[in-house]
């Protein structure tokens, strides 16, 4: 009986964990060139920091909220009852890659990260543009 790398061992998916070790991969975050088209549009979420970004926007006097382009403008962090009033008082801009078509679970995970970012950002920014 032969031992070693037979065809069954190579086909086994347990060998996949070796790939990063064999190629000496050190980065845990892929570059945008390595991503599928849908994730390239969301690559900004890898480095998004809502606290830092709102502080910079406030410093620049840019009090726009963040919107998602999903069958109309959705403002994460704004209640549905207040959405129309907020849209009348506050300007907003659309986030890149935050459309309503999700292609797989990885895309869904990144989209959710973008949604959470926008929700936190908008809750902070509402204090500067919205007067109930």
C-alpha positions as CSV (number, residue, x, y, z in Angstrom):
1,X,0.0,0.0,0.0
2,X,1.4,3.4,-1.0
3,X,1.4,6.3,1.3
4,X,1.6,9.9,0.3
5,X,-0.3,12.2,-2.1
6,X,-2.6,9.8,-3.9
7,X,-5.5,11.1,-6.0
8,X,-8.0,10.7,-3.1
9,X,-5.8,12.8,-0.8
10,X,-5.4,15.5,-3.4
11,X,-9.2,15.6,-4.1
12,X,-10.0,15.9,-0.5
13,X,-11.1,19.4,0.5
14,X,-9.2,19.1,3.7
15,X,-6.0,19.9,1.8
16,X,-7.5,23.4,0.9
17,X,-6.3,24.8,4.3
18,X,-2.8,24.3,3.1
19,X,-3.1,26.6,0.1
20,X,-2.5,29.8,2.0
21,X,0.5,28.2,3.7
22,X,2.0,26.9,0.4
23,X,1.6,30.3,-1.4
24,X,2.9,32.2,1.6
25,X,-0.2,34.5,1.6
26,X,0.1,37.0,4.4
27,X,-2.8,39.4,3.7
28,X,-6.2,38.6,5.2
29,X,-8.0,41.1,3.1
30,X,-8.1,40.6,-0.7
31,X,-7.2,43.5,-3.0
32,X,-10.0,44.9,-5.1
33,X,-8.4,43.3,-8.2
34,X,-9.0,39.9,-6.7
35,X,-12.7,40.4,-6.1
36,X,-15.8,39.5,-8.2
37,X,-17.5,42.5,-9.8
38,X,-20.3,42.7,-7.1
39,X,-17.7,42.8,-4.3
40,X,-15.5,45.3,-6.1
41,X,-18.3,47.8,-5.7
42,X,-18.4,47.1,-2.0
43,X,-14.7,47.0,-1.4
44,X,-14.9,50.2,0.6
45,X,-16.5,48.3,3.5
46,X,-13.2,46.6,4.3
47,X,-11.9,50.0,5.6
48,X,-15.1,51.8,6.5
49,X,-15.2,53.5,9.9
50,X,-18.4,55.3,10.6
51,X,-17.1,57.2,13.6
52,X,-14.1,58.5,11.8
53,X,-16.0,59.2,8.6
54,X,-18.8,61.2,10.3
55,X,-16.2,63.2,12.2
56,X,-14.5,64.1,8.9
57,X,-17.8,64.9,7.3
58,X,-18.9,67.2,10.2
59,X,-15.5,68.9,10.0
60,X,-16.1,69.5,6.3
61,X,-19.7,70.6,7.0
62,X,-21.1,67.8,4.8
63,X,-24.2,66.7,6.7
64,X,-25.6,64.5,4.0
65,X,-27.1,61.1,5.1
66,X,-26.2,57.8,3.4
67,X,-28.8,56.1,1.2
68,X,-29.2,52.7,-0.3
69,X,-30.5,52.4,-3.9
70,X,-33.0,49.7,-3.3
71,X,-36.4,50.3,-5.0
72,X,-36.1,54.0,-3.9
73,X,-33.9,55.7,-1.4
74,X,-33.6,53.8,1.9
75,X,-32.0,55.6,4.8
76,X,-30.6,53.1,7.2
77,X,-31.0,54.2,10.8
78,X,-34.1,56.4,10.0
79,X,-37.5,55.0,11.1
80,X,-40.0,54.5,8.3
81,X,-42.4,57.0,10.0
82,X,-39.7,59.8,9.8
83,X,-38.2,59.0,6.4
84,X,-40.3,61.5,4.4
85,X,-39.6,64.3,6.9
86,X,-35.9,63.5,7.0
87,X,-35.7,63.4,3.2
88,X,-37.3,66.9,3.1
89,X,-34.8,68.4,5.6
90,X,-31.6,66.4,5.0
91,X,-29.7,65.9,1.8
92,X,-28.4,62.4,1.1
93,X,-26.0,60.5,-1.2
94,X,-26.1,56.9,-2.4
95,X,-23.5,54.4,-1.2
96,X,-21.6,52.6,-4.0
97,X,-22.5,49.0,-4.4
98,X,-25.6,49.0,-2.1
99,X,-28.2,47.9,-4.6
100,X,-31.0,45.4,-3.9
101,X,-29.5,42.5,-6.0
102,X,-27.5,40.1,-3.8
103,X,-25.7,37.3,-5.6
104,X,-24.3,35.0,-2.9
105,X,-23.7,34.7,0.8
106,X,-20.3,36.5,0.7
107,X,-22.0,39.4,-1.1
108,X,-24.8,39.4,1.5
109,X,-22.2,39.6,4.3
110,X,-20.4,42.6,2.7
111,X,-23.8,44.2,2.0
112,X,-24.8,43.8,5.6
113,X,-21.5,45.4,6.8
114,X,-22.3,48.3,4.5
115,X,-25.8,48.6,5.8
116,X,-24.6,48.6,9.4
117,X,-22.0,51.3,8.5
118,X,-24.7,53.5,7.0
119,X,-27.0,53.0,9.9
120,X,-24.4,54.1,12.4
121,X,-23.3,57.0,10.2
122,X,-26.9,58.2,9.7
123,X,-27.7,58.0,13.4
124,X,-24.8,60.3,14.2
125,X,-25.4,62.7,11.2
126,X,-29.2,63.1,12.0
127,X,-28.2,65.2,14.9
128,X,-26.7,67.8,12.5
129,X,-29.3,67.9,9.7
130,X,-32.7,66.9,11.2
131,X,-34.9,69.0,13.4
132,X,-38.1,67.1,14.4
